[in-house]
Amino acid sequence: MQLRLNQTGSFHWLEWDNEYVVFNEASGLTHHLDIPTARALMCVEEGATDMDLLVERWGASGSEVDVVLAALPFILEQLAGANLIDVSRE
């Protein structure tokens, strides 16, 4: 699985009280993200291009890795559905 930001997107972030809002300049849409979803998008924005790099950038270790890996398919599906990232199954 390959991950990348939607190439047309330029994001502007706002965080308060552990909640995130990201404005996608290209679409004009604002997205309210929970912490795990925001963290995943930030990791992709920082250059995570596959699941291994995403988990590494997430900073997960030990038993947390299994929890992160279990949650990521749903999180990535949400981000792709919002047109914030592109996911290819290579």
MOPAC internal coordinates of N, CA, C and O (Angstrom, degrees):
PM7 1SCF
backbone

  N    0.0000 0     0.00 0     0.00 0    0    0    0
  C    1.4431 1     0.00 0     0.00 0    1    0    0
  C    1.5313 1   108.66 1     0.00 0    2    1    0
  O    1.2310 1   120.73 1   -51.34 1    3    2    1
  N    1.3138 1   116.21 1   128.66 1    3    2    1
  C    1.4589 1   122.16 1   178.72 1    5    3    2
  C    1.5269 1   109.33 1  -110.35 1    6    5    3
  O    1.2310 1   120.81 1   -41.47 1    7    6    5
  N    1.3268 1   116.05 1   138.53 1    7    6    5
  C    1.4601 1   122.31 1  -177.53 1    9    7    6
  C    1.5211 1   109.58 1  -121.37 1   10    9    7
  O    1.2310 1   120.86 1   -34.32 1   11   10    9
  N    1.3197 1   115.96 1   145.68 1   11   10    9
  C    1.4598 1   120.95 1   172.11 1   13   11   10
  C    1.5202 1   108.23 1  -161.59 1   14   13   11
  O    1.2310 1   121.59 1   -23.23 1   15   14   13
  N    1.3181 1   114.55 1   156.77 1   15   14   13
  C    1.4540 1   119.23 1   175.07 1   17   15   14
  C    1.5173 1   108.86 1   -65.83 1   18   17   15
  O    1.2310 1   120.81 1   -29.49 1   19   18   17
  N    1.3088 1   116.05 1   150.51 1   19   18   17
  C    1.4472 1   119.43 1   171.49 1   21   19   18
  C    1.5216 1   106.44 1   -60.05 1   22   21   19
  O    1.2310 1   120.12 1   -55.73 1   23   22   21
  N    1.3032 1   117.37 1   124.27 1   23   22   21
  C    1.4644 1   121.63 1  -171.48 1   25   23   22
  C    1.5191 1   113.65 1   -63.54 1   26   25   23
  O    1.2310 1   120.37 1   158.46 1   27   26   25
  N    1.3081 1   116.89 1   -21.54 1   27   26   25
  C    1.4645 1   118.36 1  -179.78 1   29   27   26
  C    1.5212 1   111.72 1   -88.34 1   30   29   27
  O    1.2310 1   120.20 1   173.36 1   31   30   29
  N    1.3229 1   117.22 1    -6.64 1   31   30   29
  C    1.4637 1   120.70 1  -174.18 1   33   31   30
  C    1.5152 1   114.44 1   -86.22 1   34   33   31
  O    1.2310 1   121.33 1   -39.56 1   35   34   33
  N    1.2983 1   115.06 1   140.44 1   35   34   33
  C    1.4547 1   123.32 1   168.30 1   37   35   34
  C    1.5240 1   104.61 1  -130.80 1   38   37   35
  O    1.2310 1   120.23 1   -60.75 1   39   38   37
  N    1.3332 1   117.17 1   119.25 1   39   38   37
  C    1.4583 1   120.67 1  -169.61 1   41   39   38
  C    1.5189 1   112.43 1  -103.46 1   42   41   39
  O    1.2310 1   121.49 1   -35.46 1   43   42   41
  N    1.3077 1   114.76 1   144.54 1   43   42   41
  C    1.4569 1   123.26 1   174.38 1   45   43   42
  C    1.5192 1   107.15 1  -125.80 1   46   45   43
  O    1.2310 1   120.78 1   -55.41 1   47   46   45
  N    1.3310 1   116.11 1   124.59 1   47   46   45
  C    1.4632 1   122.58 1  -171.97 1   49   47   46
  C    1.5209 1   111.91 1  -104.12 1   50   49   47
  O    1.2310 1   121.74 1   -32.30 1   51   50   49
  N    1.3304 1   114.28 1   147.70 1   51   50   49
  C    1.4501 1   122.23 1   170.48 1   53   51   50
  C    1.5212 1   107.07 1  -140.79 1   54   53   51
  O    1.2310 1   120.47 1   -46.73 1   55   54   53
  N    1.3264 1   116.70 1   133.27 1   55   54   53
  C    1.4804 1   120.80 1  -178.72 1   57   55   54
  C    1.5129 1   108.61 1  -131.15 1   58   57   55
  O    1.2310 1   121.42 1   -42.58 1   59   58   57
  N    1.3321 1   114.90 1   137.42 1   59   58   57
  C    1.4482 1   120.73 1   171.98 1   61   59   58
  C    1.5147 1   108.39 1  -155.62 1   62   61   59
  O    1.2310 1   121.16 1   -39.66 1   63   62   61
  N    1.3115 1   115.39 1   140.34 1   63   62   61
  C    1.4696 1   122.49 1   178.66 1   65   63   62
  C    1.5309 1   113.24 1    45.85 1   66   65   63
  O    1.2310 1   120.67 1  -134.10 1   67   66   65
  N    1.3340 1   116.32 1    45.90 1   67   66   65
  C    1.4654 1   122.10 1   178.50 1   69   67   66
  C    1.5213 1   113.81 1    60.98 1   70   69   67
  O    1.2310 1   120.31 1  -151.83 1   71   70   69
  N    1.3023 1   117.01 1    28.17 1   71   70   69
  C    1.4596 1   122.25 1   172.35 1   73   71   70
  C    1.5179 1   107.12 1  -125.54 1   74   73   71
  O    1.2310 1   120.89 1   -33.04 1   75   74   73
  N    1.3175 1   115.91 1   146.96 1   75   74   73
  C    1.4563 1   121.20 1  -175.40 1   77   75   74
  C    1.5210 1   110.43 1  -124.71 1   78   77   75
  O    1.2310 1   121.75 1   -36.19 1   79   78   77
  N    1.3126 1   114.25 1   143.81 1   79   78   77
  C    1.4470 1   121.98 1   171.33 1   81   79   78
  C    1.5208 1   106.08 1  -126.83 1   82   81   79
  O    1.2310 1   121.12 1   -48.11 1   83   82   81
  N    1.3076 1   115.46 1   131.89 1   83   82   81
  C    1.4607 1   119.81 1   177.14 1   85   83   82
  C    1.5238 1   107.95 1  -124.57 1   86   85   83
  O    1.2310 1   121.45 1   -50.93 1   87   86   85
  N    1.3183 1   114.83 1   129.07 1   87   86   85
  C    1.4666 1   121.84 1   177.55 1   89   87   86
  C    1.5128 1   107.74 1   -99.52 1   90   89   87
  O    1.2310 1   120.87 1   -54.39 1   91   90   89
  N    1.3261 1   115.95 1   125.61 1   91   90   89
  C    1.4598 1   122.04 1   177.39 1   93   91   90
  C    1.5213 1   107.22 1   -96.23 1   94   93   91
  O    1.2310 1   121.42 1   -73.03 1   95   94   93
  N    1.3148 1   114.89 1   106.97 1   95   94   93
  C    1.4586 1   121.14 1  -175.96 1   97   95   94
  C    1.5274 1   111.96 1   -58.29 1   98   97   95
  O    1.2310 1   119.99 1   142.23 1   99   98   97
  N    1.3110 1   117.62 1   -37.77 1   99   98   97
  C    1.4626 1   121.35 1  -176.21 1  101   99   98
  C    1.5271 1   112.35 1   -66.32 1  102  101   99
  O    1.2310 1   120.51 1   137.88 1  103  102  101
  N    1.3252 1   116.64 1   -42.12 1  103  102  101
  C    1.4655 1   119.82 1  -177.44 1  105  103  102
  C    1.5223 1   112.68 1   -92.54 1  106  105  103
  O    1.2310 1   120.75 1   160.31 1  107  106  105
  N    1.3356 1   116.17 1   -19.69 1  107  106  105
  C    1.4564 1   119.65 1  -175.83 1  109  107  106
  C    1.5105 1   113.22 1    78.62 1  110  109  107
  O    1.2310 1   120.45 1  -170.93 1  111  110  109
  N    1.3378 1   116.75 1     9.07 1  111  110  109
  C    1.4592 1   121.47 1  -177.83 1  113  111  110
  C    1.5209 1   111.24 1   -98.38 1  114  113  111
  O    1.2310 1   121.32 1   -33.17 1  115  114  113
  N    1.3264 1   115.08 1   146.83 1  115  114  113
  C    1.4514 1   122.48 1   174.74 1  117  115  114
  C    1.5221 1   107.82 1  -110.63 1  118  117  115
  O    1.2310 1   120.82 1   -45.76 1  119  118  117
  N    1.3254 1   116.04 1   134.24 1  119  118  117
  C    1.4614 1   121.76 1  -176.80 1  121  119  118
  C    1.5237 1   109.78 1  -118.94 1  122  121  119
  O    1.2310 1   120.73 1   -48.32 1  123  122  121
  N    1.3268 1   116.21 1   131.68 1  123  122  121
  C    1.4696 1   122.27 1   175.14 1  125  123  122
  C    1.5244 1   106.61 1   -93.14 1  126  125  123
  O    1.2310 1   120.24 1   -58.04 1  127  126  125
  N    1.3381 1   117.14 1   121.96 1  127  126  125
  C    1.4576 1   121.49 1  -175.44 1  129  127  126
  C    1.5172 1   110.59 1  -120.19 1  130  129  127
  O    1.2310 1   121.22 1   -38.93 1  131  130  129
  N    1.3223 1   115.28 1   141.07 1  131  130  129
  C    1.4627 1   118.83 1   171.30 1  133  131  130
  C    1.5275 1   108.56 1   -77.36 1  134  133  131
  O    1.2310 1   120.54 1    -6.56 1  135  134  133
  N    1.3138 1   116.58 1   173.44 1  135  134  133
  C    1.4685 1   120.43 1  -174.29 1  137  135  134
  C    1.5279 1   112.81 1   -59.31 1  138  137  135
  O    1.2310 1   119.00 1   129.85 1  139  138  137
  N    1.3462 1   119.51 1   -50.15 1  139  138  137
  C    1.4728 1   117.68 1  -178.51 1  141  139  138
  C    1.5367 1   113.25 1   -62.35 1  142  141  139
  O    1.2310 1   120.31 1   141.03 1  143  142  141
  N    1.3207 1   117.01 1   -38.97 1  143  142  141
  C    1.4594 1   119.98 1  -179.58 1  145  143  142
  C    1.5265 1   110.72 1   -68.07 1  146  145  143
  O    1.2310 1   120.57 1   138.07 1  147  146  145
  N    1.3220 1   116.52 1   -41.93 1  147  146  145
  C    1.4667 1   120.29 1   176.67 1  149  147  146
  C    1.5229 1   110.45 1   -62.82 1  150  149  147
  O    1.2310 1   120.78 1   137.85 1  151  150  149
  N    1.3110 1   116.11 1   -42.15 1  151  150  149
  C    1.4733 1   120.12 1  -179.14 1  153  151  150
  C    1.5217 1   110.89 1   -62.41 1  154  153  151
  O    1.2310 1   120.40 1   137.99 1  155  154  153
  N    1.3284 1   116.84 1   -42.01 1  155  154  153
  C    1.4681 1   120.42 1   178.55 1  157  155  154
  C    1.5243 1   110.65 1   -63.19 1  158  157  155
  O    1.2310 1   120.25 1   135.32 1  159  158  157
  N    1.3323 1   117.13 1   -44.68 1  159  158  157
  C    1.4639 1   120.02 1   179.29 1  161  159  158
  C    1.5239 1   110.81 1   -63.38 1  162  161  159
  O    1.2310 1   120.17 1   139.91 1  163  162  161
  N    1.3096 1   117.28 1   -40.09 1  163  162  161
  C    1.4650 1   120.41 1   177.62 1  165  163  162
  C    1.5256 1   111.11 1   -62.08 1  166  165  163
  O    1.2310 1   120.48 1   140.17 1  167  166  165
  N    1.3319 1   116.69 1   -39.83 1  167  166  165
  C    1.4729 1   120.37 1   178.97 1  169  167  166
  C    1.5225 1   110.90 1   -63.45 1  170  169  167
  O    1.2310 1   120.26 1   137.95 1  171  170  169
  N    1.3248 1   117.12 1   -42.05 1  171  170  169
  C    1.4675 1   120.09 1   177.93 1  173  171  170
  C    1.5255 1   109.14 1   -66.89 1  174  173  171
  O    1.2310 1   120.35 1   139.97 1  175  174  173
  N    1.3142 1   116.94 1   -40.03 1  175  174  173
  C    1.4645 1   120.89 1   178.63 1  177  175  174
  C    1.5303 1   110.71 1   -62.19 1  178  177  175
  O    1.2310 1   120.43 1   148.40 1  179  178  177
  N    1.3484 1   116.78 1   -31.60 1  179  178  177
  C    1.4627 1   121.90 1   179.26 1  181  179  178
  C    1.5215 1   112.71 1   -83.71 1  182  181  179
  O    1.2310 1   119.94 1  -179.42 1  183  182  181
  N    1.3302 1   117.72 1     0.58 1  183  182  181
  C    1.4518 1   119.79 1   173.55 1  185  183  182
  C    1.5120 1   116.98 1   114.46 1  186  185  183
  O    1.2310 1   119.41 1  -173.71 1  187  186  185
  N    1.3280 1   118.73 1     6.29 1  187  186  185
  C    1.4731 1   119.90 1   176.74 1  189  187  186
  C    1.5257 1   108.05 1   -68.39 1  190  189  187
  O    1.2310 1   120.75 1   -60.06 1  191  190  189
  N    1.3281 1   116.16 1   119.94 1  191  190  189
  C    1.4640 1   120.45 1  -175.53 1  193  191  190
  C    1.5181 1   113.34 1  -111.22 1  194  193  191
  O    1.2310 1   120.24 1   175.46 1  195  194  193
  N    1.3255 1   117.15 1    -4.54 1  195  194  193
  C    1.4542 1   120.72 1   176.00 1  197  195  194
  C    1.5249 1   108.69 1  -152.60 1  198  197  195
  O    1.2310 1   120.49 1    -3.82 1  199  198  197
  N    1.3227 1   116.67 1   176.18 1  199  198  197
  C    1.4639 1   120.75 1  -174.85 1  201  199  198
  C    1.5226 1   111.99 1   -62.62 1  202  201  199
  O    1.2310 1   120.04 1   140.19 1  203  202  201
  N    1.3332 1   117.54 1   -39.81 1  203  202  201
  C    1.4656 1   120.14 1  -179.49 1  205  203  202
  C    1.5290 1   111.24 1   -61.64 1  206  205  203
  O    1.2310 1   120.70 1   132.87 1  207  206  205
  N    1.3199 1   116.27 1   -47.13 1  207  206  205
  C    1.4668 1   119.90 1   178.69 1  209  207  206
  C    1.5249 1   111.54 1   -66.21 1  210  209  207
  O    1.2310 1   120.72 1   144.32 1  211  210  209
  N    1.3236 1   116.22 1   -35.68 1  211  210  209
  C    1.4615 1   119.85 1   179.06 1  213  211  210
  C    1.5247 1   110.49 1   -62.91 1  214  213  211
  O    1.2310 1   120.24 1   133.67 1  215  214  213
  N    1.3272 1   117.15 1   -46.33 1  215  214  213
  C    1.4667 1   120.96 1   178.74 1  217  215  214
  C    1.5275 1   110.05 1   -64.42 1  218  217  215
  O    1.2310 1   120.39 1   140.31 1  219  218  217
  N    1.3288 1   116.87 1   -39.69 1  219  218  217
  C    1.4670 1   120.78 1   178.90 1  221  219  218
  C    1.5294 1   111.10 1   -63.11 1  222  221  219
  O    1.2310 1   120.35 1   132.87 1  223  222  221
  N    1.3243 1   116.93 1   -47.13 1  223  222  221
  C    1.4694 1   120.49 1   179.80 1  225  223  222
  C    1.5257 1   111.56 1   -68.70 1  226  225  223
  O    1.2310 1   120.67 1   151.61 1  227  226  225
  N    1.3256 1   116.33 1   -28.39 1  227  226  225
  C    1.4663 1   121.88 1   177.42 1  229  227  226
  C    1.5252 1   109.53 1   -62.60 1  230  229  227
  O    1.2310 1   121.30 1   147.70 1  231  230  229
  N    1.3361 1   115.11 1   -32.30 1  231  230  229
  C    1.4569 1   120.27 1  -179.30 1  233  231  230
  C    1.5114 1   112.86 1    88.34 1  234  233  231
  O    1.2310 1   120.47 1  -164.43 1  235  234  233
  N    1.3164 1   116.71 1    15.57 1  235  234  233
  C    1.4597 1   121.13 1  -179.49 1  237  235  234
  C    1.5224 1   110.02 1   -71.20 1  238  237  235
  O    1.2310 1   121.12 1   -36.85 1  239  238  237
  N    1.3146 1   115.45 1   143.15 1  239  238  237
  C    1.4598 1   120.19 1   176.38 1  241  239  238
  C    1.5199 1   108.84 1  -147.54 1  242  241  239
  O    1.2310 1   121.51 1   -19.51 1  243  242  241
  N    1.3220 1   114.71 1   160.49 1  243  242  241
  C    1.4611 1   120.40 1   177.93 1  245  243  242
  C    1.5216 1   112.13 1    58.95 1  246  245  243
  O    1.2310 1   120.75 1    44.14 1  247  246  245
  N    1.3181 1   116.16 1  -135.86 1  247  246  245
  C    1.4632 1   121.03 1  -176.50 1  249  247  246
  C    1.5258 1   112.10 1   -69.87 1  250  249  247
  O    1.2310 1   120.14 1   161.21 1  251  250  249
  N    1.3387 1   117.34 1   -18.79 1  251  250  249
  C    1.4603 1   120.19 1   178.67 1  253  251  250
  C    1.5343 1   111.04 1   -65.02 1  254  253  251
  O    1.2310 1   119.92 1   152.44 1  255  254  253
  N    1.3256 1   117.75 1   -27.56 1  255  254  253
  C    1.4625 1   120.91 1  -179.89 1  257  255  254
  C    1.5265 1   110.27 1   -58.94 1  258  257  255
  O    1.2310 1   119.96 1   136.15 1  259  258  257
  N    1.3364 1   117.68 1   -43.85 1  259  258  257
  C    1.4631 1   120.97 1   179.86 1  261  259  258
  C    1.5214 1   111.67 1   -63.40 1  262  261  259
  O    1.2310 1   120.48 1   141.42 1  263  262  261
  N    1.3265 1   116.69 1   -38.58 1  263  262  261
  C    1.4681 1   121.01 1   178.89 1  265  263  262
  C    1.5263 1   110.05 1   -65.38 1  266  265  263
  O    1.2310 1   120.59 1   134.40 1  267  266  265
  N    1.3226 1   116.47 1   -45.60 1  267  266  265
  C    1.4611 1   121.51 1   179.50 1  269  267  266
  C    1.5252 1   109.96 1   -62.77 1  270  269  267
  O    1.2310 1   120.09 1   132.86 1  271  270  269
  N    1.3185 1   117.43 1   -47.14 1  271  270  269
  C    1.4678 1   120.85 1  -179.67 1  273  271  270
  C    1.5267 1   112.16 1   -61.45 1  274  273  271
  O    1.2310 1   120.27 1   145.62 1  275  274  273
  N    1.3287 1   117.08 1   -34.38 1  275  274  273
  C    1.4613 1   120.38 1   178.45 1  277  275  274
  C    1.5287 1   111.40 1   -70.27 1  278  277  275
  O    1.2310 1   120.24 1   145.49 1  279  278  277
  N    1.3191 1   117.15 1   -34.51 1  279  278  277
  C    1.4701 1   121.51 1  -176.87 1  281  279  278
  C    1.5229 1   113.03 1   -83.57 1  282  281  279
  O    1.2310 1   119.98 1   151.92 1  283  282  281
  N    1.3190 1   117.65 1   -28.08 1  283  282  281
  C    1.4648 1   120.71 1  -171.86 1  285  283  282
  C    1.5248 1   115.64 1   -59.70 1  286  285  283
  O    1.2310 1   118.27 1   139.23 1  287  286  285
  N    1.3232 1   120.91 1   -40.77 1  287  286  285
  C    1.4702 1   117.64 1   179.81 1  289  287  286
  C    1.5318 1   112.82 1   -57.08 1  290  289  287
  O    1.2310 1   119.93 1   137.29 1  291  290  289
  N    1.3210 1   117.73 1   -42.71 1  291  290  289
  C    1.4576 1   121.37 1   178.25 1  293  291  290
  C    1.5297 1   110.77 1   -66.36 1  294  293  291
  O    1.2310 1   120.36 1   135.47 1  295  294  293
  N    1.3293 1   116.92 1   -44.53 1  295  294  293
  C    1.4648 1   121.51 1  -179.88 1  297  295  294
  C    1.5291 1   110.66 1   -61.97 1  298  297  295
  O    1.2310 1   120.35 1   133.58 1  299  298  297
  N    1.3255 1   116.94 1   -46.42 1  299  298  297
  C    1.4697 1   120.41 1  -179.18 1  301  299  298
  C    1.5206 1   111.17 1   -65.51 1  302  301  299
  O    1.2310 1   120.32 1   144.66 1  303  302  301
  N    1.3194 1   116.99 1   -35.34 1  303  302  301
  C    1.4651 1   121.12 1   176.57 1  305  303  302
  C    1.5352 1   110.14 1   -62.67 1  306  305  303
  O    1.2310 1   120.48 1   138.10 1  307  306  305
  N    1.3332 1   116.68 1   -41.90 1  307  306  305
  C    1.4657 1   120.84 1   177.74 1  309  307  306
  C    1.5323 1   110.99 1   -63.07 1  310  309  307
  O    1.2310 1   120.55 1   134.13 1  311  310  309
  N    1.3274 1   116.56 1   -45.87 1  311  310  309
  C    1.4601 1   120.54 1  -178.96 1  313  311  310
  C    1.5284 1   111.29 1   -64.97 1  314  313  311
  O    1.2310 1   120.33 1   139.99 1  315  314  313
  N    1.3221 1   116.98 1   -40.01 1  315  314  313
  C    1.4608 1   120.70 1   177.75 1  317  315  314
  C    1.5300 1   110.31 1   -67.70 1  318  317  315
  O    1.2310 1   120.37 1   139.53 1  319  318  317
  N    1.3234 1   116.89 1   -40.47 1  319  318  317
  C    1.4608 1   121.19 1   178.31 1  321  319  318
  C    1.5146 1   112.79 1   -63.33 1  322  321  319
  O    1.2310 1   120.75 1   149.83 1  323  322  321
  N    1.3315 1   116.16 1   -30.17 1  323  322  321
  C    1.4669 1   121.23 1   177.17 1  325  323  322
  C    1.5327 1   111.40 1   -85.27 1  326  325  323
  O    1.2310 1   120.57 1  -177.55 1  327  326  325
  N    1.3288 1   116.52 1     2.45 1  327  326  325
  C    1.4568 1   123.55 1   179.37 1  329  327  326
  C    1.5375 1   112.41 1    62.59 1  330  329  327
  O    1.2310 1   120.87 1  -147.55 1  331  330  329
  N    1.3278 1   115.94 1    32.45 1  331  330  329
  C    1.4561 1   120.46 1   177.10 1  333  331  330
  C    1.5248 1   111.47 1   -93.85 1  334  333  331
  O    1.2310 1   120.25 1   150.71 1  335  334  333
  N    1.3352 1   117.13 1   -29.29 1  335  334  333
  C    1.4596 1   121.42 1   176.70 1  337  335  334
  C    1.5285 1   109.17 1  -133.38 1  338  337  335
  O    1.2310 1   121.71 1   -18.88 1  339  338  337
  N    1.3161 1   114.33 1   161.12 1  339  338  337
  C    1.4553 1   121.94 1   171.16 1  341  339  338
  C    1.5154 1   107.70 1  -110.70 1  342  341  339
  O    1.2310 1   120.50 1   -45.84 1  343  342  341
  N    1.3207 1   116.65 1   134.16 1  343  342  341
  C    1.4637 1   122.31 1   178.60 1  345  343  342
  C    1.5088 1   107.10 1  -121.40 1  346  345  343
  O    1.2310 1   120.52 1   -55.94 1  347  346  345
  N    1.3248 1   116.62 1   124.06 1  347  346  345
  C    1.4613 1   120.26 1   175.33 1  349  347  346
  C    1.5146 1   108.62 1  -116.91 1  350  349  347
  O    1.2310 1   120.73 1   -38.77 1  351  350  349
  N    1.2856 1   116.20 1   141.23 1  351  350  349
  C    1.4646 1   122.40 1  -177.67 1  353  351  350
  C    1.5229 1   109.04 1   -96.36 1  354  353  351
  O    1.2310 1   120.68 1  -102.95 1  355  354  353
  N    1.3286 1   116.31 1    77.05 1  355  354  353
  C    1.4731 1   120.79 1  -179.88 1  357  355  354
  C    1.4939 1   110.76 1  -102.13 1  358  357  355
  O    1.2310 1   120.10 1   180.00 1  359  358  357

